[in-house]
Structures are given as structure tokens and as C-alpha cells.
Amino acid sequence: MSQTGILLEAGTNELEIVEFYIDEPNGYRGYYGINVSKVIEISRSQTVTAMPRMRHPAIQGAFPYRDGRIVPLIDTSRFLDKGGVRNSDSRVIITEFNKTRTAFLVSGVTRIHRISWKQVEAPSPLLLKMSRNSITAVVRLEGRVLFVLDVEAIVAAMNPALSIRMDETRSGTRPEHSYHIIHADDSASIRHLVYAELEKEGRFEITQTEDGEKALKLLMQYRKEAGERNVPVTELVQGIISDIEMPNLDGLTLCRVIKEDPVLREIPVAIFSSLISESLARKCESVGADAQFAKPDLQAISDRMYELIRNAGI
């Protein structure tokens, strides 16, 4: 089963989720989900070869994909401390994000759901703690609760080299002028890292929100204030960095609304997401994004956002 052809139209504030389940030793069946945009194929169980010095017991090994690339296989149940997948008719969900392919072993796959981001809830602090920050959202569907996995966090836990990073070799010289930007991302860990690293660089003063809806409300406040003061809105906020996947209002819809607004459209918008691919890059362009970057390269978006603001004469 391939996800080719399942891509949604940009800026509709919808997403599609592959629902799968994990059967636990106590007989409980837990339901989970992964964004379809991260899934390239769903297949039957794969024969794997052990990997030397495997960093985590949830890594089962690796197998060759059709294009010759080697894909590591993670037992999702074992990572979540659910005992490991044991059924013979298990399934493998092969994903691609952050320029990396990873496969997740699950007990079974049910179906694909198309939903609005308005139906997506942020996980509670207790759930985050219990799941070791591996749950990024909660969706209530057909009488059951579906937990959306933060697969980026899981892969980063398997291999820290794939986590978001800055260029450690850069000069520590601070620029003469800094710019105010809004950063929208539903991941608390990513917000913390982006804030710490970009503020430390000295280029930006950052205001952060947990989703696109809060970012838009904040922008509308700046728009109103700019009108009352009779100044350009870019005097109050000079740039926006947004994730794509967020509850209530996704990043593509946020960007489309901004670029359709005669006042807000002057603010440069950069999409910073693990989902950037050739097809999704076209979606970013279709909603008017000024730049798009795949995680984990935080340095690239810092450099490009600084360049966009300076080139715009803001």
C-alpha cells in the first residue's frame, strides 16, 4: 500500500492519518496514527539484518528498500514499553521525513482517516510524560481515542544526529540589529530548541505559539495595533517561521491566510517542517510561502529568514 496520490490540496486545514494498532500482552488494543504525508508504503513484516551497536532495544535491525537504501526497523510497541509486536500478521509502516527513511513495526493497520486540524487536540502534560514525549496529538474518532505519534521525536531518540541542530562552527559575533519573528510549532521540545538557539545567535527576538490559530490571532493583534499607530505591520513583526502539522490551524493554511491579507502579506513566511518534499514544496509555493526548509537544519532557516527580512528592506 503506497501513499502516492493521497496528498491533500494545500491550505484546506485538513490532514490524513494512517490508523494502526498495537496489541499489548494484557489483551488491550491501543490505537495510534501517523500523518499520511510521512508514509511512503505499508507492507507485511520484513526480514531484517541486525545492525552493529544498535543504540536502542526497540531497533530490530534493518532491511534493503527497493531503491537500494537501507531502512532501519523500529518495534513501535517496544519503544512505547508495550511489550513488543508478537503477531505473525504484523505490518510495517515505511516513512520518510527529515530526509531519512525509517520503518515502524506495528500489530496491524486499519484505515486512513481524513479529518480537520480542528479535531486534533494537544496531548496533556501527563500523556507526554507517560509516552516519553512520543505522542504529538490526540484525535477522537468513532468512539475511540487515537494517539498520533511524534515519529520525529522517536527517530531522534534512536539517533541523536538526526535531531534539530545548529552549526557549531559559526562565529559568536552578534549582529548589530535583531528582528522580531513569530514561531509556531506544536512540539514543546522544538519550540524550546528553536528559541534557545535563535535567541542565542542574536539575530531574532522570538514570540512562540503552540499552533497556527494562536499565531494568526497574534498577527491580527499586531495588524490592529499597526493600523491604530498608522505604521506598517512589519514595524511590529518582521518574520514568521511555521511548522506544517499543528492542531486547530495547520501551517499551510496559516500561510495562505497571511498571504491573502493585504496587510499581513508583507511579512516573510518560512515553513520549517519534517514534511518538506518535492510535492510538499510545491504546496508551500502555492500558498505563498517565501521559503521552506526540512528539519533538522535550523541553521539554514536562520540564515534564510535573516536574508529574507534584510532583502525586503524591513
PEPE-V133708 format. One record per backbone hydrogen bond with DSSP energy under -1.0 kcal/mol. NH is the residue of the N-H (numbers start at 1). CO is the residue of the C=O. Records with the same first field share a line. If there is no record, write none. Layout:
BEGIN
NH: CO + CO
END
This chain:
BEGIN
6: 3
15: 115
17: 113
18: 34
19: 111
20: 32
21: 108
22: 30
24: 28
27: 24
30: 22
32: 20
33: 147
34: 18
36: 16
38: 35
39: 36
40: 94
41: 94
42: 1
43: 92
49: 62
59: 56
60: 73
62: 49
63: 71
65: 69
68: 65
71: 63
73: 61
74: 103
75: 58
76: 74 + 105
79: 75
80: 76
81: 78
82: 77
91: 106
92: 43
93: 104
94: 41
95: 102
96: 38
97: 100
98: 274
100: 97
102: 95
103: 72
104: 93
105: 74
106: 91
107: 21
108: 21
110: 19
113: 17
115: 15
117: 13
119: 116
120: 117
121: 138
128: 124
129: 125
130: 126
131: 127
132: 129
133: 128
136: 148
137: 148
138: 121
139: 146
141: 144
144: 141
146: 139
147: 31
148: 137
149: 33
150: 134
151: 149
154: 150
155: 151
156: 152
157: 153
158: 154
159: 155
162: 159
163: 160
165: 296
170: 167
179: 203
181: 205
182: 239
183: 207
184: 241
185: 209
191: 187
192: 188
193: 189
194: 190
195: 191
196: 192
197: 193
198: 194
199: 195
200: 196
201: 197
205: 179
207: 181
209: 183
212: 249
215: 211
216: 212
217: 213
218: 214
219: 215
220: 216
221: 217
222: 218
223: 219
224: 220
225: 221
226: 222
227: 223
228: 224
229: 225
231: 226
235: 232
236: 233
237: 233
238: 180
240: 268
241: 182
242: 270
243: 184
248: 117
249: 247
251: 244
254: 250
255: 251
256: 252
257: 253
258: 254
259: 255
260: 256
261: 258
265: 261
266: 263
267: 264
270: 240
271: 291
272: 242
273: 293
281: 277
282: 278
283: 279
284: 280
285: 281
286: 282
287: 283
288: 285
289: 284
290: 269
291: 269
293: 271
295: 273
297: 294
298: 165 + 296
301: 297
302: 298
303: 299
304: 300
305: 301
306: 302
307: 303
308: 304
309: 305
310: 306
311: 307
312: 308
313: 310
314: 309
END
